[in-house]
Amino acid sequence: MKITILVVKMFFVAALFIISNQNLYMSDVNDRGTFYDYYTNWIDTLFHQAFVISGYVVKFEWLPSNNGTINSVLTSGNASLSEG
């Protein structure tokens, strides 16, 4: 629930920034159209960047190289699991 409220607040603050930075008057029909264009462009850019970041995370090699894996340590004879 907290995350939902945080996301709603973020979208609301972004809308206020767009309105104030572009000097838009929401009572004017043309300014509402301009706001809609800026806001949808901002949301589109936000989701595009999220997809790009997700793509980097998915393509990232999370497993270590063979030099640091457990299998290389166990096969080299340096560690024994039966001791203890």
mmCIF file of the C-alpha atoms, coordinates in Angstrom:
data_MODEL
# 
_entry.id   MODEL 
# 
loop_
_atom_site.group_PDB 
_atom_site.id 
_atom_site.type_symbol 
_atom_site.label_atom_id 
_atom_site.label_alt_id 
_atom_site.label_comp_id 
_atom_site.label_asym_id 
_atom_site.label_entity_id 
_atom_site.label_seq_id 
_atom_site.pdbx_PDB_ins_code 
_atom_site.Cartn_x 
_atom_site.Cartn_y 
_atom_site.Cartn_z 
_atom_site.occupancy 
_atom_site.B_iso_or_equiv 
_atom_site.pdbx_formal_charge 
_atom_site.auth_seq_id 
_atom_site.auth_comp_id 
_atom_site.auth_asym_id 
_atom_site.auth_atom_id 
_atom_site.pdbx_PDB_model_num 
ATOM 1  C CA . MET A 1 1  ? 0.000  0.000   0.000   1.00 0.00 ? 1  MET A CA 1 
ATOM 2  C CA . LYS A 1 2  ? 2.871  2.359   0.798   1.00 0.00 ? 2  LYS A CA 1 
ATOM 3  C CA . ILE A 1 3  ? 4.437  1.762   -2.598  1.00 0.00 ? 3  ILE A CA 1 
ATOM 4  C CA . THR A 1 4  ? 1.149  2.557   -4.331  1.00 0.00 ? 4  THR A CA 1 
ATOM 5  C CA . ILE A 1 5  ? 0.827  5.841   -2.453  1.00 0.00 ? 5  ILE A CA 1 
ATOM 6  C CA . LEU A 1 6  ? 4.456  6.669   -3.254  1.00 0.00 ? 6  LEU A CA 1 
ATOM 7  C CA . VAL A 1 7  ? 3.900  6.036   -6.973  1.00 0.00 ? 7  VAL A CA 1 
ATOM 8  C CA . VAL A 1 8  ? 0.714  8.148   -7.006  1.00 0.00 ? 8  VAL A CA 1 
ATOM 9  C CA . LYS A 1 9  ? 2.555  10.984  -5.263  1.00 0.00 ? 9  LYS A CA 1 
ATOM 10 C CA . MET A 1 10 ? 5.405  10.746  -7.767  1.00 0.00 ? 10 MET A CA 1 
ATOM 11 C CA . PHE A 1 11 ? 2.993  11.010  -10.715 1.00 0.00 ? 11 PHE A CA 1 
ATOM 12 C CA . PHE A 1 12 ? 1.185  13.917  -9.052  1.00 0.00 ? 12 PHE A CA 1 
ATOM 13 C CA . VAL A 1 13 ? 4.389  15.837  -8.333  1.00 0.00 ? 13 VAL A CA 1 
ATOM 14 C CA . ALA A 1 14 ? 5.560  15.209  -11.899 1.00 0.00 ? 14 ALA A CA 1 
ATOM 15 C CA . ALA A 1 15 ? 2.291  16.684  -13.166 1.00 0.00 ? 15 ALA A CA 1 
ATOM 16 C CA . LEU A 1 16 ? 2.774  19.742  -10.981 1.00 0.00 ? 16 LEU A CA 1 
ATOM 17 C CA . PHE A 1 17 ? 6.324  20.189  -12.272 1.00 0.00 ? 17 PHE A CA 1 
ATOM 18 C CA . ILE A 1 18 ? 5.120  20.002  -15.861 1.00 0.00 ? 18 ILE A CA 1 
ATOM 19 C CA . ILE A 1 19 ? 2.379  22.539  -15.183 1.00 0.00 ? 19 ILE A CA 1 
ATOM 20 C CA . SER A 1 20 ? 4.700  24.965  -13.423 1.00 0.00 ? 20 SER A CA 1 
ATOM 21 C CA . ASN A 1 21 ? 7.683  24.627  -15.768 1.00 0.00 ? 21 ASN A CA 1 
ATOM 22 C CA . GLN A 1 22 ? 5.589  25.113  -18.888 1.00 0.00 ? 22 GLN A CA 1 
ATOM 23 C CA . ASN A 1 23 ? 3.406  27.883  -17.344 1.00 0.00 ? 23 ASN A CA 1 
ATOM 24 C CA . LEU A 1 24 ? 0.230  26.007  -18.206 1.00 0.00 ? 24 LEU A CA 1 
ATOM 25 C CA . TYR A 1 25 ? -3.238 27.076  -17.096 1.00 0.00 ? 25 TYR A CA 1 
ATOM 26 C CA . MET A 1 26 ? -5.397 24.018  -16.617 1.00 0.00 ? 26 MET A CA 1 
ATOM 27 C CA . SER A 1 27 ? -8.568 26.073  -17.122 1.00 0.00 ? 27 SER A CA 1 
ATOM 28 C CA . ASP A 1 28 ? -7.543 26.668  -20.754 1.00 0.00 ? 28 ASP A CA 1 
ATOM 29 C CA . VAL A 1 29 ? -8.457 23.879  -23.190 1.00 0.00 ? 29 VAL A CA 1 
ATOM 30 C CA . ASN A 1 30 ? -5.295 24.344  -25.289 1.00 0.00 ? 30 ASN A CA 1 
ATOM 31 C CA . ASP A 1 31 ? -3.076 24.196  -22.203 1.00 0.00 ? 31 ASP A CA 1 
ATOM 32 C CA . ARG A 1 32 ? -4.788 20.992  -21.083 1.00 0.00 ? 32 ARG A CA 1 
ATOM 33 C CA . GLY A 1 33 ? -3.939 19.444  -24.446 1.00 0.00 ? 33 GLY A CA 1 
ATOM 34 C CA . THR A 1 34 ? -0.361 20.637  -24.125 1.00 0.00 ? 34 THR A CA 1 
ATOM 35 C CA . PHE A 1 35 ? -0.201 19.218  -20.593 1.00 0.00 ? 35 PHE A CA 1 
ATOM 36 C CA . TYR A 1 36 ? -1.582 15.915  -21.814 1.00 0.00 ? 36 TYR A CA 1 
ATOM 37 C CA . ASP A 1 37 ? 1.102  15.742  -24.514 1.00 0.00 ? 37 ASP A CA 1 
ATOM 38 C CA . TYR A 1 38 ? 3.936  16.548  -22.095 1.00 0.00 ? 38 TYR A CA 1 
ATOM 39 C CA . TYR A 1 39 ? 2.627  14.198  -19.414 1.00 0.00 ? 39 TYR A CA 1 
ATOM 40 C CA . THR A 1 40 ? 2.132  11.220  -21.733 1.00 0.00 ? 40 THR A CA 1 
ATOM 41 C CA . ASN A 1 41 ? 5.575  11.862  -23.231 1.00 0.00 ? 41 ASN A CA 1 
ATOM 42 C CA . TRP A 1 42 ? 7.054  11.858  -19.732 1.00 0.00 ? 42 TRP A CA 1 
ATOM 43 C CA . ILE A 1 43 ? 5.292  8.584   -18.832 1.00 0.00 ? 43 ILE A CA 1 
ATOM 44 C CA . ASP A 1 44 ? 6.385  7.028   -22.134 1.00 0.00 ? 44 ASP A CA 1 
ATOM 45 C CA . THR A 1 45 ? 9.989  8.036   -21.460 1.00 0.00 ? 45 THR A CA 1 
ATOM 46 C CA . LEU A 1 46 ? 9.755  6.711   -17.898 1.00 0.00 ? 46 LEU A CA 1 
ATOM 47 C CA . PHE A 1 47 ? 8.559  3.293   -19.038 1.00 0.00 ? 47 PHE A CA 1 
ATOM 48 C CA . HIS A 1 48 ? 11.077 3.170   -21.885 1.00 0.00 ? 48 HIS A CA 1 
ATOM 49 C CA . GLN A 1 49 ? 13.927 3.823   -19.454 1.00 0.00 ? 49 GLN A CA 1 
ATOM 50 C CA . ALA A 1 50 ? 12.534 1.182   -17.075 1.00 0.00 ? 50 ALA A CA 1 
ATOM 51 C CA . PHE A 1 51 ? 12.525 -1.340  -19.941 1.00 0.00 ? 51 PHE A CA 1 
ATOM 52 C CA . VAL A 1 52 ? 16.109 -0.442  -20.840 1.00 0.00 ? 52 VAL A CA 1 
ATOM 53 C CA . ILE A 1 53 ? 17.260 -0.863  -17.242 1.00 0.00 ? 53 ILE A CA 1 
ATOM 54 C CA . SER A 1 54 ? 15.355 -4.162  -16.953 1.00 0.00 ? 54 SER A CA 1 
ATOM 55 C CA . GLY A 1 55 ? 17.045 -5.358  -20.126 1.00 0.00 ? 55 GLY A CA 1 
ATOM 56 C CA . TYR A 1 56 ? 20.475 -4.594  -18.694 1.00 0.00 ? 56 TYR A CA 1 
ATOM 57 C CA . VAL A 1 57 ? 19.594 -6.427  -15.472 1.00 0.00 ? 57 VAL A CA 1 
ATOM 58 C CA . VAL A 1 58 ? 18.351 -9.482  -17.350 1.00 0.00 ? 58 VAL A CA 1 
ATOM 59 C CA . LYS A 1 59 ? 21.423 -9.613  -19.644 1.00 0.00 ? 59 LYS A CA 1 
ATOM 60 C CA . PHE A 1 60 ? 23.882 -9.079  -16.789 1.00 0.00 ? 60 PHE A CA 1 
ATOM 61 C CA . GLU A 1 61 ? 26.035 -12.066 -15.867 1.00 0.00 ? 61 GLU A CA 1 
ATOM 62 C CA . TRP A 1 62 ? 25.140 -12.684 -12.240 1.00 0.00 ? 62 TRP A CA 1 
ATOM 63 C CA . LEU A 1 63 ? 27.181 -15.856 -11.812 1.00 0.00 ? 63 LEU A CA 1 
ATOM 64 C CA . PRO A 1 64 ? 30.878 -15.578 -11.003 1.00 0.00 ? 64 PRO A CA 1 
ATOM 65 C CA . SER A 1 65 ? 33.538 -16.758 -13.423 1.00 0.00 ? 65 SER A CA 1 
ATOM 66 C CA . ASN A 1 66 ? 35.001 -20.256 -13.130 1.00 0.00 ? 66 ASN A CA 1 
ATOM 67 C CA . ASN A 1 67 ? 37.826 -18.938 -10.951 1.00 0.00 ? 67 ASN A CA 1 
ATOM 68 C CA . GLY A 1 68 ? 35.551 -18.309 -7.997  1.00 0.00 ? 68 GLY A CA 1 
ATOM 69 C CA . THR A 1 69 ? 32.898 -21.024 -8.210  1.00 0.00 ? 69 THR A CA 1 
ATOM 70 C CA . ILE A 1 70 ? 32.317 -23.688 -5.617  1.00 0.00 ? 70 ILE A CA 1 
ATOM 71 C CA . ASN A 1 71 ? 32.862 -26.461 -8.175  1.00 0.00 ? 71 ASN A CA 1 
ATOM 72 C CA . SER A 1 72 ? 36.386 -25.253 -8.961  1.00 0.00 ? 72 SER A CA 1 
ATOM 73 C CA . VAL A 1 73 ? 37.253 -25.191 -5.260  1.00 0.00 ? 73 VAL A CA 1 
ATOM 74 C CA . LEU A 1 74 ? 35.811 -28.649 -4.638  1.00 0.00 ? 74 LEU A CA 1 
ATOM 75 C CA . THR A 1 75 ? 37.486 -30.246 -7.657  1.00 0.00 ? 75 THR A CA 1 
ATOM 76 C CA . SER A 1 76 ? 40.872 -28.781 -6.763  1.00 0.00 ? 76 SER A CA 1 
ATOM 77 C CA . GLY A 1 77 ? 40.886 -30.628 -3.457  1.00 0.00 ? 77 GLY A CA 1 
ATOM 78 C CA . ASN A 1 78 ? 41.305 -27.513 -1.314  1.00 0.00 ? 78 ASN A CA 1 
ATOM 79 C CA . ALA A 1 79 ? 38.026 -27.935 0.526   1.00 0.00 ? 79 ALA A CA 1 
ATOM 80 C CA . SER A 1 80 ? 36.317 -30.924 2.020   1.00 0.00 ? 80 SER A CA 1 
ATOM 81 C CA . LEU A 1 81 ? 32.678 -30.984 3.035   1.00 0.00 ? 81 LEU A CA 1 
ATOM 82 C CA . SER A 1 82 ? 33.063 -34.106 5.218   1.00 0.00 ? 82 SER A CA 1 
ATOM 83 C CA . GLU A 1 83 ? 35.427 -32.459 7.679   1.00 0.00 ? 83 GLU A CA 1 
ATOM 84 C CA . GLY A 1 84 ? 34.001 -30.792 10.693  1.00 0.00 ? 84 GLY A CA 1 
# 
